[in-house]
Amino acid sequence: MNMKKSIITYASPKDPISEAFRNMRTNILYSDIDEKMQVLTVTSADKAEGKSTILSNYAVALAQSGRRVILIDGDLRRPRLQEIFGTRNQPGLTNVLIGEYELSKVIRTTKVANLHLITAGRIPPNPAEIIGSRQMAATINTLKSAYDCVLIDAPPLGMFTDAAALVGITDGFIVVAALGVTEKEELKLVLDNLANVGGKVIGVVANNEPMTKRKSYYYNDYYDYRKESAGISKKPFSDRLVKMLTRKKHSHKR
């Protein structure tokens, strides 16, 4: 596998950005000490907000802490993990769910110890139905017995319902919002949609646009929106998030 340089936690573990992902790891692990956060799903409001890169870096940070991690590409509309990790897409998740392959045959090792990968596989005509199927639930239950952390990359909830279909098998959701891209109304809609179906959102990650010529994403901070709504401010990050969310999508392209 030829992993992309955007996985900073692997390419440059001493980089400040890698430290930010380790902070994110700590924040999420301690987000709810009364409930085990074993299965996490990452989504966003729109496409191209960096959720797959954020999740990949988070997965590496978890694996580096000694936890056994399985990363699943559940974005059956626009899969990205095969590109990020430099591997083939098939066979993958959908090949297992329709009975073409056994689960053990599609689990790939990566260059990171303790981190395994399941790519999306064949793109189906009915992604939401497949991702919300009994076979998907059974697959996740099997993986829970073998891994400490099961991470699912889901399609943008602001565009598709696939992520909401995972509520029954997900312990918590992480929503990625891109600085200068995501609108406040879009993010609120995603959070409201998850709340309406009983999804537990453990936090929002603000993802910056690239600040240098490197083609990589910059993790900004981990934002627990529940604390903000309760009146517990986490400045200056929460201020930056508010400014980002109230900015129109294309206002920076003038």
QUIKALIN-V553308 format. One record per pair of residues at least 24 apart in sequence whose C-alpha atoms are under 7 Angstrom apart, sorted by the first residue. I is the first residue (numbers start at 0). J is the second residue. If there is no record, write none. Layout:
I&J / I&J
This chain:
0&84 / 0&85 / 0&86 / 0&109 / 1&84 / 1&85 / 2&83 / 2&84 / 2&85 / 3&83 / 3&84 / 5&52 / 5&214 / 5&215 / 5&216 / 6&52 / 6&55 / 6&56 / 7&56 / 8&56 / 8&59 / 8&60 / 9&59 / 16&217 / 16&218 / 19&218 / 19&220 / 20&56 / 20&57 / 20&60 / 21&60 / 23&221 / 24&57 / 24&60 / 24&61 / 30&201 / 36&170 / 36&171 / 37&147 / 37&148 / 37&149 / 37&170 / 38&148 / 38&149 / 38&150 / 38&169 / 38&170 / 38&171 / 39&149 / 39&150 / 39&151 / 39&169 / 39&170 / 39&171 / 39&172 / 40&150 / 40&151 / 40&152 / 40&153 / 40&169 / 40&171 / 40&172 / 40&173 / 41&151 / 41&152 / 41&153 / 41&172 / 41&173 / 41&174 / 42&152 / 42&153 / 42&154 / 42&155 / 42&156 / 42&162 / 42&173 / 42&174 / 42&175 / 43&155 / 43&156 / 43&157 / 43&174 / 43&175 / 43&176 / 44&155 / 44&156 / 44&157 / 44&176 / 44&185 / 44&186 / 44&189 / 45&155 / 45&157 / 45&158 / 46&155 / 48&175 / 48&176 / 48&177 / 49&206 / 49&216 / 50&175 / 51&79 / 51&80 / 51&152 / 59&111 / 59&114 / 62&112 / 62&113 / 62&114 / 65&113 / 66&113 / 66&147 / 67&113 / 67&114 / 67&146 / 67&147 / 67&148 / 68&113 / 68&114 / 68&115 / 68&146 / 68&147 / 68&148 / 68&149 / 69&114 / 69&115 / 69&116 / 69&146 / 69&148 / 69&149 / 69&150 / 70&115 / 70&116 / 70&117 / 70&149 / 70&150 / 70&151 / 71&116 / 71&117 / 71&118 / 71&150 / 71&151 / 71&152 / 72&117 / 72&118 / 72&119 / 72&151 / 72&152 / 73&119 / 73&151 / 73&152 / 73&153 / 74&119 / 74&152 / 74&153 / 74&154 / 75&119 / 75&122 / 75&126 / 76&122 / 76&126 / 78&119 / 80&118 / 81&118 / 88&118 / 88&119 / 88&120 / 89&120 / 89&121 / 90&120 / 91&117 / 91&118 / 91&119 / 91&120 / 92&117 / 92&118 / 92&119 / 92&120 / 93&119 / 93&120 / 93&121 / 94&120 / 94&121 / 96&134 / 96&135 / 127&160 / 127&161 / 127&164 / 130&161 / 130&164 / 131&164 / 131&165 / 136&168 / 156&189 / 157&185 / 157&189 / 163&193 / 166&197 / 166&198 / 170&199 / 171&198 / 171&199 / 171&200 / 171&201 / 172&199 / 172&200 / 172&201 / 173&200 / 173&201 / 173&202 / 173&203 / 174&202 / 174&203 / 174&204 / 175&203 / 175&204 / 175&205 / 175&206 / 176&204 / 176&205 / 176&206 / 177&205 / 177&206 / 177&207 / 178&205 / 178&206 / 178&207 / 178&208 / 178&243 / 179&243 / 179&246 / 179&248 / 180&248 / 181&244 / 181&248 / 182&244 / 182&245 / 182&246 / 182&247 / 182&248 / 183&244 / 183&245
